[in-house]
């Protein structure tokens, strides 16, 4: 076999090896798997281009590595002093200087051209079929469907893995961990297949990053700025990612789940979601009993508040304020309503209170009433009605 054919066979073998997404484990769509050695299988055109670029550049780097070190070790071994070889004495060579300048330049150009084409395509968010705003907050995502079918849908998406599977410092988990441990949420983002989805990203508190590996998407969400990216899934399925920017204590507990469905299923989901939102949008004139608010508030607190303030309301020293005995909770209710609607940065704690205006009026009224009547709190104004929250929004 000639040298050229050997090199060709080597490159083919490397390409085949690099294209194997996982070894010793079955392929699972849209999530990492054990022993995975390569990128997740792509389901968008951009992700496929990234995958191919990764393979191509890996092959180029390996060929250069083998060629350079092969020549070096061959020269050292064949021309060692023990065989009687004498060191050569020579100076600069114009031909060599030109060769080792032009050849690397051509290699870089060959790698840069397709990469630049892909980067430019990644930034083209025009002509989107659907626009969704994702707002990062400690430690969940808020989604607002801004344009296209489903416009007006809004919800929060939080980790759904139970704390009994996670445990805590010094406390072991009490339940076995599920297949989607730490990459499952209570509210998935649902989009139609083969439609261009523009994601508009920002954050309420610190820098977060919205990342779905199977889509080839990773975009920072920065407070005070609006960034955007896009994807167009060519495959139906559930695809998982995580916040990819270190954003604080619960950074590892901020997953992203996108469910890609058929057009018909998406239309049905939109109708169902709007029906659910209408049901949650209780009549603000309705007067709730304190027991109804406390029962509802306990569920809202467990989903949205316990991660920072703890189930016992004690908070985390030097990180998150305690609600048990809090001056805000036991003070005028207007102040606590304002904190939930607009957030707060007291300066005493490194993590500020995020904005929770995405919650319904009844949810906010219920969780405030719950905290004002729980633990050691004995607030004079111990009940908040949805109408009061609605008035504070204006």
N, C-alpha and C positions, 0 to 999 in steps of 0.2 A: 504493500500500500504506500502510495506516495505521501510526502509530507502534507501537501495540500488536502488530500483526501482524509488524512488523519485529523487535520485541523477542522475540516468540515464535520466529521463524525463527532469530534469533541464538542463543537458548538451545538450540534443537534441534541446531543445527550444532555448538555447543560440546560438547554431550553426546555426539554421535556421535564427534567427534574424540577426546574424553577416553576413550572406551570402546575405542579401538584399542590392543591390548596391545603391538604392535610394528609397526615400519614397515621396509620393505625387507628383511625377513627372515621366513622361515616360522615358524609357531608350533611350539615344541618343548615338550612336556608336562613340567612339573616342573623346569625349569631356566631360568636367564637366557639370553637370546639377544642377538645383536649388534643394536645400534641400538634396543634396547627403550626405549620412552618412557613406559611405564605399568607398573602392577603386573602380576605374573604372573597368568595366567588362574586364577581360583579353582576349587577342587574341593571345598570344604566350604561349608556354609551361612554360617558365620561369616565366612569369607574373601569370600564373595559380598556380604555386608552391608558389610564394610569397603570392598570395591571400589565399591559403589554410593554409600556415604557419601563416599568420596574424589571420585567424579565429581560428586555433588550439591554438595558444598562448593566444589569448583573452579568449577563453573558460577556459584554465588552470588558467589564472590569476583571472578570475571571481570566479571559484570554490574555489581557495585558499582564496580569499578575503571573500567569503560567509562563508566558513568553519571556518576560524580563527576568524572573527568578530562575527559569530554566536555563537561559543563556548564562546567567551569572554562576549558577552552581556547576554547569558544564565546564565553563572556563576555569573555575577554581580547581575542579577535580582533574581535568585533563592537562592543565598547565602548572601543576604544583611543583615546587622545587625538588621534591624527592624523585621526580622523574627526569631531573636534569635540565628543566627549563630555566631560562634566564629572563629576568624582567626586561621588557622592551622600554626603550627610551624614545619617546616621541612627544610632540607638542600639539597645538591646536590643529583641527582639521575643518576647513571651511565647509566641506561636503557634509560632515557629521553635524556641525552646528546647524546647517540649514535643515537637514533631515529631522533632527529632534526638536526643531521648532515647528516645521510645517506639519509633520505627521500628528502630533498632539492637537494642533490647531484644527486640523480636519476632523479628528475624532470628536473634539468638543462641539464643532459645528453640527456634525452628524447626530449628536445627542441633543443639542439645544433646539434644533429646528422642530422636531416633532413635539418636544416638551413645551415649547412656546405656543405652538398651535393649540395644544390641550389647555394650557393656562388661559389663553384668550377665550376659548370656548367656555371655560368654567365661569368666566365673568359676564357672559352674555345672558342676562336675565330678562331680555325683552320677549314680548309676545307670549307671556305666561297664560295658561288656562285657568290657573288658580293661584291666589296670593294668600299666604298665611303668615301672620306675625307671631314670632316666638320670643317670649320675654323670659330671660333667665333670672332666677331669684334664689336666695338661699332657703331651701335647696329643692327646687321644683321648677317646672316650666309652665308658663301660661301661654295659651294659644288663642289667637283671634283670627277667624277666617274673614279676610278683608275684601276679597274680590273673587267673583266666579260663583259657581254653584256652592251653596253652603254659606254664603255671605251672612254675617251676623252671628254665627256660632262662636261661642267663647267658653273656655273651660280651663281648669288647672289640671296638670298631670304630675302625680306624685308617685314615689316608690311604693309598690304594693307588697313587696316581700315583707312578711311579718317580722316584728322585732324578736319573736321567739326563735326564728332561724338565724338571726344575726348575733344575738347576745350583746354583752356590754363588757367594759373593762373589768376583768376579774370574775365575770359571770359567763359560763358556757351556754351555747344555744340549747334550747330545750326541745327543738324539733329538727328533724333532718332537713337539709337544704334541698330545694327543688331544682329542676333542670334550668330554670331561668333566674336563678338566685342573683339578686341585685340588678337584673336587667329586665324587670317587669314593672308595669305601671297600672294605676287604676283607670286612667283615661288615655287611650291610644290616639295618636293622630291618624286619621283615616283619609286616604286620597285615592283617586281613580287611577287605574293602570294606563300607561301610554299617554299621559297628560303631563304637560310641563308645569311643575309646581315651583313657584317662586317663594323662597323663605326670606322674610324680613326679620332681622335679628337685632335685639337690644337687651339691656339688663336693667334691673332696678337698683342693684347694690354694688356688686363687684363684677369683675370680668368672668364670664362663663364662655363656653364654646359648644356649639351644636354640631354633633358629629354622628354620621351614619356610615360606617366603613363600606357596606355593600353598595351605597350610592356614590361613593367617592366624594363625600361632602364633609367639610370641616370649616366652620366659620365662627370667628369670635363674636360674642355678644357683649358689647361694651356700654357701660352706663353713659347716657348723654349722646350716644352716637347710634346711627342706624346703618347696619351693614346688610347685604343681601347675598344670596346664593340660590341655586336651583338644582332640581333633579327631575328626571323623567324615568320612572321605573318601567322596565319592559317585562316585568314578571310579577304576578300576583303572589303575595305572601306577607309575612310579618318580619320586619327588619329592625334590628336593635342596635343602639349605640349608647353613648354616655357623654356627659359633660367632659370635655377634654382640656379644661383649663382649671388649674388648682384654685378652688374658690372657697376654701375654708373647711371647717370640721367635718361636714357631711358631704364633701365633694364626691366620695365614692358611692353615695346613695342618691344620685341624680341622673337616673337613666332616661333614655329617649326611645320610644317605640313608635314606629310608623307601620300602619297596616295598609297594604295596597290591595284594592278590591276591584271588581269589574264595575263598569259604568252603572249597571242596574243596581248592584249592591250599594254603590256609593249614593245613588239617588235615594235608596231606601234608608240608608244611614242618616242622610241629611234630614229626611222627613222625621225619622225617629228622634234625632237629636234635638230638633227644633220643638218637637212635641214635649220632650223631657224638659227643655229649658222653659217652655211655657208653663209647665206644671210646677217647676221650681219657683217661677216668678209669682209668688203668692200675692194675693190682693193686699197691698200695703195698708189698706184700711182695716184688715182683719186684726182683731185683738187676741193675742195668744195668752194662755195662762202661764204662770211661772213654771209649772211642772212641764208643760209642753216645750217651753224654751230650753229648760235645763236638759231634758232628754235629748232634744235635737242638738243642743250645744255641745254635749259630751262627745257626740260622734264627730262634729266639726272640729273640735279641739284635738281629738285623737289623730285625725287625718292631717291637719295643717299646723298645729301648734306644739304638740308633744315632743317633736323631734328637737326643738330648741329649749322650750321651757320645762320639759319633762312632764311625765304623767302626774307627778305629785305637785307640780307648780313651783318647784324649788329653783328652776333654772339651772344654769351651770356657772359656778363662780368665775368671775373675770372674763366671761364670754357672753352669757345670755342672762337677762334680768329675770329674777324670780317674780312670779305673779301672786304667789302666796304672801300676803301682807304688803303687796305693792301699793304705793301711794296713788298711782294712776288707776288701778282697779278699784280701790276703795274711795277714790275721789269722785268728782262730777262725771257723770256718764258721757257728757259731750266730749270730754278730753279723750276717753278711751275710744269712742267712735271715730274721732279724728285720727288717732294713731292707726287704726285698722284701715281706714280709707286712704291715708296719705303717707303712712310709714313714719318712722322716727329714728333719729340718731342722737342719742342722749349725750354722747361724748364719753360716757363712763365705761361703755362696753365696746370692744372692737368690732362687733357685728351689729349693724343697725336693724331695726324692725322693718321688714319689707312691707310693701303695699299689698293689701288684700281686697282691693275694690272689685276684683274679679268675682268674689263671692256674692251670692244673692243677699238682698236686704235681710231676709229672714235668717240666713246663715250667720251673718254678722251680728244681728240682734241676739240670736240664740247663744253664740259662743261668748259674747260679752255677759249675758245674763248668767251663763254657766260659771264663768270665772268669778263673778261678783257674789256668787252664792256657794262657792266651793272652798275646800280647805279651811283656813282660819279667817277668810275674808267675810266681812260683815258690812258691806257697803250700804249707806243710807239709801241711795238710789239703786235698788237691787234688781230692777227689771228694765229691759230696753225692748221697745216694740219696733217692727220693721218700718213703720211710718217715720220713726225718728231717724233711722239710717237713711231712708230715702230723702228726707229733708236735708240731711247733712251733705248729701251728694251734690246738691244744687249750689 
